Amino acid sequence: MGLNQTAKVLVRDIKNTREFNELKRAKADIEKYKDLKDEIERFQRKQREIFSMNIPKRESERLAAELDEKFRSFSKNPKVSRLIRAGKNFNSMMGKIYKEINDELDYELRR
């Protein structure tokens, strides 16, 4: 089996995990609420802007504090909280997969 085919199998297997399906359901649930979806997208856009801007540390800390307050506010919404938890679980699972791949490659390099 070629590398591309192996990657497709891995993606298929990931799509069959509880973590992926919970994240997919949580995202679909958010999609039902346009205002909430827009608010999350604005937050994520602002977050990307802050971290990609070349601004003084004091200003970036102020903007990050504003974002943190906004995050705490809308993360109280059960749908947003569910999305955050699902994203965290999915990212944790993916981190374990990346670690396993890295460990296997390291092992092979030392042989």
C-alpha positions as CSV (number, residue, x, y, z in Angstrom):
1,M,0.0,0.0,0.0
2,G,1.4,3.4,-1.0
3,L,1.8,6.3,1.4
4,N,-1.1,8.2,-0.1
5,Q,-3.4,5.2,0.4
6,T,-2.1,4.7,3.9
7,A,-2.9,8.4,4.7
8,K,-6.5,7.9,3.4
9,V,-6.9,4.8,5.6
10,L,-5.6,6.8,8.6
11,V,-8.1,9.6,7.8
12,R,-10.9,7.1,7.5
13,D,-10.0,5.6,10.8
14,I,-9.8,9.1,12.4
15,K,-13.3,9.9,11.0
16,N,-14.6,6.8,12.8
17,T,-13.4,7.8,16.2
18,R,-15.7,9.0,19.0
19,E,-13.7,12.2,19.3
20,F,-14.1,13.1,15.6
21,N,-17.8,12.4,15.6
22,E,-18.4,14.4,18.8
23,L,-16.5,17.4,17.3
24,K,-18.5,17.1,14.1
25,R,-21.8,17.0,16.0
26,A,-20.8,20.0,18.1
27,K,-19.8,22.0,15.0
28,A,-23.1,21.1,13.3
29,D,-24.9,22.2,16.4
30,I,-23.2,25.6,16.3
31,E,-24.0,25.9,12.6
32,K,-27.7,26.0,13.5
33,Y,-27.2,29.4,15.3
34,K,-26.0,32.0,12.8
35,D,-25.3,34.7,15.4
36,L,-23.3,32.3,17.6
37,K,-21.4,30.9,14.7
38,D,-20.6,34.5,13.5
39,E,-19.5,35.4,17.0
40,I,-17.1,32.4,17.2
41,E,-15.7,33.2,13.8
42,R,-15.1,36.9,14.8
43,F,-13.4,35.7,17.9
44,Q,-11.1,33.3,16.0
45,R,-10.3,35.9,13.4
46,K,-9.4,38.4,16.1
47,Q,-7.3,35.8,17.8
48,R,-5.4,35.1,14.5
49,E,-4.9,38.8,14.0
50,I,-3.4,39.4,17.4
51,F,-1.0,36.5,17.2
52,S,0.1,37.5,13.7
53,M,0.5,41.2,14.3
54,N,3.9,42.7,15.0
55,I,2.8,45.0,17.9
56,P,4.4,45.9,21.2
57,K,4.1,43.4,24.0
58,R,2.0,45.7,26.2
59,E,-0.6,46.1,23.4
60,S,-0.7,42.4,22.5
61,E,-1.2,41.6,26.2
62,R,-4.1,44.1,26.4
63,L,-5.7,42.6,23.3
64,A,-5.2,39.1,24.6
65,A,-6.9,40.0,27.9
66,E,-9.8,41.4,26.0
67,L,-10.0,38.2,24.0
68,D,-9.8,36.1,27.2
69,E,-12.7,38.0,28.7
70,K,-14.7,37.5,25.5
71,F,-13.9,33.8,25.5
72,R,-15.0,33.4,29.2
73,S,-18.2,35.2,28.3
74,F,-19.3,33.1,25.4
75,S,-17.8,29.8,26.6
76,K,-20.5,29.8,29.2
77,N,-23.0,28.9,26.4
78,P,-23.5,25.1,26.7
79,K,-23.2,24.7,22.9
80,V,-19.9,26.6,22.8
81,S,-18.7,24.7,25.9
82,R,-19.5,21.5,24.1
83,L,-17.6,22.6,21.0
84,I,-14.5,23.6,23.1
85,R,-14.5,20.3,25.0
86,A,-15.0,18.3,21.8
87,G,-12.1,20.2,20.1
88,K,-9.9,19.6,23.1
89,N,-10.6,15.9,23.1
90,F,-10.0,15.7,19.3
91,N,-6.8,17.6,19.6
92,S,-5.6,15.4,22.4
93,M,-6.4,12.3,20.3
94,M,-4.5,13.7,17.3
95,G,-1.5,14.6,19.6
96,K,-1.3,11.0,20.6
97,I,-1.4,9.9,17.0
98,Y,1.4,12.3,16.1
99,K,3.4,11.1,19.0
100,E,3.0,7.5,18.1
101,I,4.1,8.3,14.5
102,N,7.1,10.2,15.8
103,D,8.0,7.5,18.2
104,E,7.8,4.8,15.5
105,L,10.0,6.9,13.1
106,D,12.5,7.6,15.9
107,Y,12.7,3.9,16.6
108,E,13.3,3.1,13.0
109,L,16.0,5.8,12.7
110,R,17.9,4.3,15.7
111,R,17.8,0.7,14.3
